[in-house]
Amino acid sequence: MTRYLCALTCVSRSGYYAWLQNSEKHAIREEQDYQDYLLLRCIYDAFKGKIGYRGLYMALEELVVTPMNHKKILRLMRKYNFFAKVRRANPYKYIAKATQAHRTVPNHLNRAFNQDEPGKVYLTDITYLQYRNGQTAYLSCIKDVATREIVAYELSTSLKMGLVYRTLDKLEETLDGNIHPEAMIHSDQGVHYTHPEYQGRVKKIGLLQSMSRRGNCLDNAPMESFFGHFKDEVDYEEACNLRELREMIDEYLEHYNTTRKQWTLKKMTPAQYRSHLIAA
């Protein structure tokens, strides 16, 4: 019957006996996979599904002596069908066109995002946040390209120029006169950044201004990426008022800068990576 059944199912007899001999090993591996899945799922649920295989690997490093290989984590995610929640493209995102009264500047950065000197290149942008009862707030951030730290940010219910002015003031306060001789701040061609008053303030601080090409969000990709991660990981839609939203943002940015490890920063936090670059 064995020969007949093997022929019926197009399986060789040697292959069948090899599988039979290793069936115990397969069962042990399946059980191990399931136990590892339960551990990963526990971390995944703690992050509300807003974590990928790299994040799971770095979280495991803090929990176990010998973490799983990142390839195994990815295999288990595929096997048990649980993945990081992917953000959707923002259909309302646009880049405002400059008027004749405003002036654009060249793209001095030219996507040179691989920097190894903290304080040399900053990126800035504004994103909108819609929370309870259809309320809208606007978050302006400045990011250090080398360390990926958010070095200054401001939240407002208005898109008036004060939003970016206060963000610049906070950057200047953080720098405290320690300006890199080649310091640069890069943005899109939004109406805030082409405003003559804003450009004058940038020069006064001692920064070279750079702008993306019109309609090309990839020229400011790391800033866009940060906003994407922020919206993935923060339940800002649940905020009942501006105070709660502000608390959520303060808490997340403290976490982002000081405790959230990043795979491409040698598995360090932005703050740790800044110390690493300065020491090097």
C-alpha positions in Angstrom: 0.0 0.0 0.0 2.9 2.4 0.7 4.2 2.1 -2.9 0.6 2.5 -4.3 -0.1 5.6 -2.1 3.2 7.2 -3.0 2.5 6.7 -6.7 -1.0 8.1 -6.2 0.3 11.3 -4.6 3.4 11.6 -6.9 5.8 11.2 -4.0 8.9 9.0 -4.1 9.1 6.3 -1.5 12.5 7.5 -0.3 11.1 11.0 0.1 8.2 9.7 2.1 10.5 7.7 4.5 12.8 10.7 4.8 9.8 12.8 5.9 8.6 10.1 8.3 12.1 9.9 9.8 12.2 13.7 10.4 8.6 14.2 11.4 9.7 14.5 15.1 12.1 17.2 14.2 9.4 19.1 12.3 7.1 18.8 15.3 9.7 20.2 17.6 10.4 23.1 15.2 6.7 23.9 14.9 6.4 24.0 18.6 9.5 26.2 18.9 8.1 28.5 16.2 4.8 28.8 18.0 6.5 29.7 21.3 8.7 32.3 19.6 5.5 33.7 17.9 3.8 34.1 21.3 6.8 36.1 22.5 6.9 38.3 19.4 3.1 38.7 19.5 3.3 40.0 23.1 5.7 42.7 22.0 3.7 43.4 18.8 0.5 43.9 20.9 2.3 46.1 23.4 3.2 48.4 20.5 -0.4 48.2 19.2 0.8 46.6 15.9 3.0 49.7 15.1 6.3 47.9 14.9 8.1 46.0 12.2 10.7 43.2 12.3 13.6 45.5 12.9 11.8 47.1 15.9 10.9 43.6 17.2 14.6 42.6 17.0 15.8 45.6 18.9 13.0 45.1 21.6 14.1 41.5 22.0 17.7 42.6 22.5 16.6 44.2 25.8 14.5 41.2 26.9 16.6 38.1 26.2 20.3 37.3 26.2 20.3 35.8 22.7 17.7 37.5 20.5 16.3 35.8 17.4 17.9 36.5 14.1 16.0 39.3 12.2 15.4 36.9 9.3 13.7 34.5 11.6 11.5 37.2 13.0 10.5 38.2 9.4 9.8 34.5 8.6 7.5 34.1 11.7 5.7 37.3 10.9 4.9 36.0 7.4 4.1 32.5 8.7 1.6 33.8 11.4 0.4 36.7 9.3 1.0 39.7 11.5 2.7 42.8 10.1 3.4 46.4 11.0 0.4 48.6 10.3 1.3 50.6 7.1 0.4 54.2 6.9 -1.6 55.5 4.0 -0.5 58.3 1.7 -1.8 61.7 2.7 -4.2 62.8 -0.1 -4.3 66.3 1.2 -0.5 66.9 1.3 0.6 69.6 -1.1 3.5 72.0 -1.4 2.3 75.6 -1.6 3.6 77.7 -4.5 5.6 80.8 -3.7 4.1 84.1 -4.8 6.1 86.9 -6.5 6.7 88.5 -3.1 8.3 85.3 -1.8 11.7 84.0 -3.0 12.8 80.4 -3.4 16.4 79.4 -2.9 18.5 76.6 -4.5 18.6 73.0 -3.3 22.0 73.2 -1.6 21.5 69.9 0.3 20.7 67.9 -2.9 19.6 64.8 -0.9 22.9 64.5 1.0 21.2 62.8 3.9 24.2 60.7 5.0 25.8 63.2 7.4 28.2 62.4 10.3 28.4 65.8 11.9 25.7 66.8 14.4 24.3 70.3 13.9 25.5 70.6 10.3 22.2 69.9 8.4 18.7 70.4 9.7 15.4 69.6 8.0 12.1 71.3 8.7 8.5 70.8 7.7 4.9 71.1 9.0 2.2 68.4 9.2 -1.4 68.6 10.1 -3.0 66.5 12.9 -6.8 66.0 13.0 -8.1 64.9 16.4 -11.5 64.6 18.2 -14.6 66.4 16.8 -12.8 67.4 13.6 -10.3 69.7 15.3 -7.1 70.4 13.5 -3.6 71.3 14.8 -0.3 71.9 13.0 3.0 70.5 14.1 6.2 72.2 13.0 9.5 70.2 13.5 13.2 70.7 12.9 15.3 67.5 12.6 19.1 67.0 12.8 19.9 64.8 9.7 23.0 63.2 11.3 21.5 62.1 14.5 17.8 62.1 13.5 16.9 64.0 16.7 14.0 66.3 16.7 15.8 69.3 18.1 12.9 71.8 18.0 9.1 71.6 17.5 6.0 73.7 18.0 2.3 72.9 18.0 -0.4 75.4 17.0 -4.0 75.5 15.9 -3.0 78.2 13.3 -0.9 78.1 10.2 0.2 81.7 10.6 3.9 82.6 10.4 4.2 82.5 14.1 4.3 78.7 14.0 7.6 78.6 12.1 9.1 81.6 13.9 8.6 80.0 17.3 10.1 76.8 15.9 13.2 78.7 14.8 13.4 80.5 18.2 13.5 77.1 19.9 16.2 75.9 17.6 18.3 79.0 18.3 17.7 78.4 22.1 18.9 74.8 21.7 22.0 75.8 19.8 22.9 78.4 22.4 25.4 80.0 20.0 27.1 76.8 19.0 26.5 77.1 15.3 28.3 74.8 12.9 30.3 76.9 10.4 28.5 75.1 7.5 25.1 74.8 9.2 22.2 74.5 6.8 18.4 74.3 7.2 16.4 72.6 4.4 12.7 72.7 3.7 10.2 72.4 0.9 9.0 75.5 -1.1 6.0 76.0 1.3 4.8 79.6 1.7 6.2 79.8 5.2 9.8 79.1 4.1 9.8 81.4 1.1 8.5 84.3 3.3 11.1 87.2 3.4 10.8 87.5 7.2 11.5 83.8 7.7 14.5 83.9 5.4 15.8 87.0 7.3 15.5 85.1 10.6 17.4 82.1 9.2 20.2 84.3 8.1 20.3 86.1 11.4 20.8 82.7 13.2 23.7 81.9 10.9 22.1 79.1 8.8 22.3 78.6 5.0 18.8 78.1 3.6 18.1 75.2 1.2 14.9 74.2 -0.5 13.5 71.1 -2.3 12.6 71.3 -5.9 9.0 72.2 -6.5 6.6 69.3 -5.9 9.4 66.9 -5.0 8.8 65.4 -1.5 11.8 63.0 -1.9 14.2 66.0 -1.5 13.0 66.2 2.1 12.4 62.5 2.6 13.8 62.0 6.2 11.4 64.7 7.5 8.5 63.1 5.7 9.5 59.7 7.1 9.5 61.0 10.6 6.0 62.4 10.3 4.9 59.1 8.9 6.3 57.2 11.9 4.8 59.7 14.2 1.3 59.2 12.8 1.8 55.4 12.8 2.8 55.3 16.5 0.8 58.0 18.2 -3.0 57.8 18.6 -3.3 61.5 18.2 -6.8 61.1 16.8 -8.0 60.2 20.3 -6.9 63.5 21.9 -10.0 65.3 23.2 -8.4 68.8 23.2 -5.1 70.6 22.4 -3.7 70.0 25.9 -4.0 66.2 25.5 -2.5 66.4 22.0 0.4 68.4 23.3 1.0 65.9 26.1 1.0 63.0 23.5 3.5 64.9 21.3 5.8 65.7 24.2 5.8 62.1 25.4 6.4 60.7 22.0 9.3 63.0 21.1 11.0 62.3 24.4 10.6 58.6 23.6 11.7 59.1 20.0 14.9 61.0 20.9 16.0 59.0 24.0 14.6 55.5 24.0 13.4 54.5 20.5 16.3 52.6 18.9 16.7 52.8 15.1 18.1 50.1 13.0 20.2 52.4 10.7 21.7 54.2 13.7 23.6 51.1 14.7 20.6 50.1 16.8 21.0 53.2 19.0 18.6 55.9 20.0 19.2 59.4 18.3 20.6 60.8 21.6 23.0 57.8 21.9 24.0 58.2 18.3 24.8 61.9 18.8 27.1 61.0 21.7 28.7 58.3 19.5 29.4 60.7 16.6 30.8 63.3 19.0 33.1 60.8 20.6 34.2 59.5 17.2 
